[in-house]
Amino acid sequence: MKQDPRHAGNVVLLRGACLWLLAALALAWCLVGLDFGVPFVKAVFPGKFTRVLQGHIDFLLMTALILGFYAAKIPLPVTVRWAMVIGAFTNSSLFVLQGAFPVLDGPTPAPGLLGPAFLAYLLASLTLTSYGFGKAAVTLLRSTLDQTPAADTSRAFVTPTSDSP
């Protein structure tokens, strides 16, 4: 399959960012429904309003981060791209899950298998997100250091030579 040079191989980032922006928009409407006391929305999110708000904001933040890396047009390894997209979803969904299941939102673990399962999901999400965005940041930073001084054409002025009038 021929790769489109406009995407630097990172089209999955663009697709993920679009999906997470749509998730943020859906959560924005859920927040409106919660504020107006819509029974169906209150039944879906019986937990803290602030957890749903945190999920909404986190989806927006992750979308912005992903779009920023996409805009840099630096080719990223496939594992990094997928870790960023999946990690962005799982990280944001942690807040949404706490809004939907108040038993997950407390200082003590949830009873039964739910507590350990949520903790495992949380740790996996943090690990995946940290790997994806951390490796992408290092890759981007290294790409800025790979430039040679001779290739730098950003000088504001040129030093005159002896041939100048």
C-alpha positions as CSV (number, residue, x, y, z in Angstrom):
1,M,0.0,0.0,0.0
2,K,1.4,3.4,-1.0
3,Q,1.9,5.8,1.9
4,D,0.5,9.4,1.5
5,P,3.5,11.7,2.2
6,R,1.2,14.3,3.8
7,H,0.6,12.1,6.8
8,A,4.2,11.0,7.5
9,G,2.7,7.6,8.2
10,N,0.7,9.0,11.1
11,V,-2.8,8.9,9.7
12,V,-3.9,6.8,12.7
13,L,-3.2,9.8,14.9
14,L,-5.6,11.9,12.8
15,R,-8.3,9.3,12.9
16,G,-7.9,8.8,16.6
17,A,-8.0,12.5,17.3
18,C,-11.2,12.8,15.3
19,L,-12.8,10.0,17.3
20,W,-11.8,11.5,20.6
21,L,-13.0,14.9,19.6
22,L,-16.4,13.3,18.8
23,A,-16.3,11.6,22.2
24,A,-15.6,15.0,23.9
25,L,-18.6,16.5,22.0
26,A,-20.8,13.7,23.1
27,L,-19.7,14.2,26.7
28,A,-20.4,17.9,26.4
29,W,-24.0,17.1,25.6
30,C,-24.1,14.6,28.5
31,L,-22.9,17.4,30.8
32,V,-25.7,19.6,29.5
33,G,-28.2,16.8,30.1
34,L,-26.8,16.3,33.7
35,D,-27.1,20.1,34.3
36,F,-30.7,20.1,33.1
37,G,-31.5,16.9,35.1
38,V,-32.4,14.7,32.1
39,P,-33.4,11.4,33.8
40,F,-31.7,9.2,31.1
41,V,-28.4,11.0,31.4
42,K,-28.5,11.0,35.2
43,A,-29.1,7.2,35.1
44,V,-26.1,6.7,32.9
45,F,-23.9,9.0,35.0
46,P,-25.1,8.7,38.6
47,G,-21.6,9.6,39.9
48,K,-20.0,12.9,40.3
49,F,-20.6,15.6,37.7
50,T,-17.0,16.6,38.0
51,R,-15.8,13.1,36.8
52,V,-17.8,13.5,33.6
53,L,-16.4,17.0,33.2
54,Q,-12.8,15.6,33.7
55,G,-13.4,13.0,31.1
56,H,-14.7,15.7,28.6
57,I,-11.6,17.9,29.3
58,D,-9.2,14.9,29.1
59,F,-10.6,13.9,25.7
60,L,-10.1,17.4,24.5
61,L,-6.6,17.6,25.9
62,M,-5.7,14.2,24.3
63,T,-7.1,15.3,21.0
64,A,-5.0,18.5,21.1
65,L,-1.9,16.6,22.0
66,I,-2.4,14.0,19.2
67,L,-3.1,16.7,16.6
68,G,0.1,18.5,17.7
69,F,2.2,15.5,17.1
70,Y,0.4,14.8,13.8
71,A,1.1,18.4,12.7
72,A,4.8,18.0,13.4
73,K,4.9,15.5,10.4
74,I,7.6,13.4,12.1
75,P,7.3,9.7,11.3
76,L,6.6,7.8,14.5
77,P,6.9,4.0,15.0
78,V,3.6,2.2,14.6
79,T,3.7,1.0,18.3
80,V,4.0,4.7,19.4
81,R,1.1,5.8,17.2
82,W,-1.2,3.1,18.5
83,A,-0.1,3.6,22.1
84,M,-0.9,7.3,21.8
85,V,-4.4,6.7,20.3
86,I,-5.4,3.8,22.6
87,G,-3.8,5.4,25.6
88,A,-5.6,8.7,24.9
89,F,-8.9,6.8,25.0
90,T,-8.2,4.6,28.0
91,N,-6.8,7.6,30.0
92,S,-9.9,9.7,29.3
93,S,-12.3,6.9,29.8
94,L,-11.1,6.4,33.4
95,F,-13.0,9.5,34.4
96,V,-16.0,8.5,32.4
97,L,-16.1,5.1,34.1
98,Q,-15.9,6.8,37.5
99,G,-18.9,9.0,36.5
100,A,-20.9,6.0,35.4
101,F,-19.9,3.7,38.2
102,P,-19.5,5.7,41.5
103,V,-18.2,2.6,43.3
104,L,-15.0,3.1,41.3
105,D,-14.6,6.6,42.6
106,G,-13.5,6.2,46.2
107,P,-10.4,5.9,48.4
108,T,-11.1,2.2,48.9
109,P,-11.1,-0.3,46.0
110,A,-14.5,-1.4,44.6
111,P,-15.8,-4.7,46.0
112,G,-15.2,-8.0,44.3
113,L,-13.4,-8.3,41.0
114,L,-14.4,-4.8,39.9
115,G,-11.7,-3.1,42.1
116,P,-8.7,-5.1,40.9
117,A,-10.0,-4.9,37.3
118,F,-10.3,-1.1,37.4
119,L,-6.8,-0.9,39.0
120,A,-5.3,-3.1,36.2
121,Y,-7.1,-1.0,33.6
122,L,-5.8,2.2,35.2
123,L,-2.2,1.0,35.4
124,A,-2.3,-0.4,31.8
125,S,-3.7,3.0,30.6
126,L,-1.1,5.0,32.4
127,T,1.7,2.8,31.1
128,L,0.4,2.8,27.5
129,T,-0.2,6.6,27.5
130,S,3.2,7.3,29.0
131,Y,5.0,5.1,26.5
132,G,3.2,6.5,23.5
133,F,3.4,10.2,24.3
134,G,6.9,9.9,26.0
135,K,8.4,8.1,23.0
136,A,6.7,10.5,20.6
137,A,8.2,13.5,22.5
138,V,11.7,12.0,22.5
139,T,11.4,11.2,18.8
140,L,10.2,14.8,18.0
141,L,12.9,16.3,20.2
142,R,15.6,14.2,18.5
143,S,14.4,15.2,15.1
144,T,15.1,18.9,16.1
145,L,18.6,18.0,17.1
146,D,19.5,16.1,13.9
147,Q,19.8,19.3,11.9
148,T,23.2,20.4,10.9
149,P,24.3,24.0,11.2
150,A,24.9,24.3,7.5
151,A,21.3,23.5,6.8
152,D,20.1,26.3,9.1
153,T,18.7,29.1,6.9
154,S,16.8,30.9,9.6
155,R,19.4,33.7,10.1
156,A,18.0,37.1,10.3
157,F,20.9,38.7,8.4
158,V,23.8,37.7,6.3
159,T,27.3,38.8,7.2
160,P,28.7,41.0,4.4
161,T,31.8,39.7,2.6
162,S,34.7,41.7,1.4
163,D,33.2,41.7,-2.2
164,S,30.3,43.8,-0.9
165,P,30.0,47.4,-2.2
